[in-house]
Every structure is written in C-alpha cells, then in structure tokens.
Amino acid sequence: MTGMRGAMTTVNDVYEYLNEIAPVEMKMDFDNIGLLVGAAEADASRILVSLDITNDVITEAIEYGAGLIVSHHPLFFTLTSVTNADTTGAKILRLISGGISAICMHTNLDAARGGTGDALAAAAGIVRSGVEKAGEAGAALLSEDGRLETGEAYSYGRVGYLEKPCSMDEYLGMLRQTLKTDGLRYYSAGRDVHKIAVVGGSGGGELQHAISQGCDTFVTADIKYDVFLEAKERGVNLIDGDHYCTENLVIGPVAEKLRSAFPGAEVRVSSTHTQTVRFYP
C-alpha cells in the first residue's frame, strides 16, 4: 500500500485500507458508503475522524488543514441536487471549496471485526461469548446477517456475558460511564444482567434476536415505544444508550488503525463533535 511505504498518503490509499478492515460488501442495502466527496488521488496526509460530518467538523477540518474526513455516518444517502439551499448541499460545497474529501464507512464498519459492534460489546462489559475456543474471549455474533466471499459470517450485533451477574441498577451506572452518555432510557424487567446483546445505533428491530439468544438484556439506541412494550411483554431488560454514544466508541479505534497503517500521515479525532441529545435532570 502506498501510504504504508512512506510516500504521500492519498485519499484512495485510505479508502483501500478501510475497505480491507471493513469490506464494503458487508453494508446494508440502503447504505451509501465509500468516497462520497473529493478526488481519489488527493492528498490525505492530514485526516480528521468523526462519527458525523457536521458544519463544526468541517470547520475543524479546515482549521486543522485536513485533506480528508473519515466519518461513520454517510454525508448523504440520495441526492438530486447540490446547492446551498439545504444543509447537506451546503456542507458538500464547503468540503469541495476547502479541498476536503470525505470517506464514509457505516454499516460495514458496524459489522466488521474490531468495528462498532465489538467496540460496543466491550463498553457493555461483555467478556466472553459462552462458546469460546481455548484462548478466545469477547463477544459472539448476534445473528448471521450475511457472509463474505471468503465464507466468513458477519453480523451487525454482538452477544455475550458479563464476568458476573449484577443488578440492573448497577449495570445502568456502569454503562452510563462507559458510554459517556448524558442519560439512559430503559425498561427493567426486574432481572439481573448477565447475558447481553448489543447493536450500535438504531437496533430496536433486533430485539427478537436477543430474545432468541436467551439474553436478559439488550442494549441499542433509538428505541421506539412499541419495542419497549415488546420487551416488557417478553420480560427482557432494554436499554437505549443514545445513537451517538453507542457508535462513537469506534472512532478512536479507527483513528488508531489509520495511524498504524499510515505512519507518515497525521490523524486526529474530532474534538468538536459530541453527544447531541441531552437529558434534563
């Protein structure tokens, strides 16, 4: 890889590397990922990594002198025009005028080993899958959502066990700290927490997989009222950890991987993008 040999790191070098660690074939059908703004041959010797590309993040990239923003959430899914009449178009114009490219790795990064799912599993306290081979630890796949051409299965969620059971109150306190969230929405089924399923971001639709796996607790975000009701009927603890907080966990590891792969490039995690949703005390 060009960037790893010490030559100028290009946007395409970074894209090819990210595709290695989070293959684009793992993305969901609705998703829009990859190089969404900019030129493949452009200089990426300074990279800003962020969950989203907001106006504040673009300003930060301009002040940092970044040639590339790597984000988790796509800047857009569908476009019919690019003008300054809407926020998305205005941001695209700012990126182009600032000479900044944008690579977005979304649901493929959720599914990838070492990606969002594993980062959330670690933050949720999962230390074993229950089906470990000798010397292995960590979470297992929550379900089989697809297979790579190599035959390797992948999933957008993870499942596993805490080191030891704890009360729901104890668990909520721990999870709020590890997610660095301003608050948690939850339903307590009156059960201790031991076997947990996690899905970063909007994963309420995966509740049935958590139930099928025999989990007592499911952690995700953007949970709708009907999903809370279903959890109540099925006797499962359900926790909404906030979309940003359940996914921003992966941004630091992505930055570290980029620093390792491209030692000649400067990589910074955004300091301006923080949790948007707040809870009134």
Summary of the structure (lengths in Angstrom):
residues: 281
radius of gyration: 19.4
end to end distance: 50.3
largest distance: 58.7
contacts: 956
relative contact order: 0.16
helix: 36%
strand: 22%
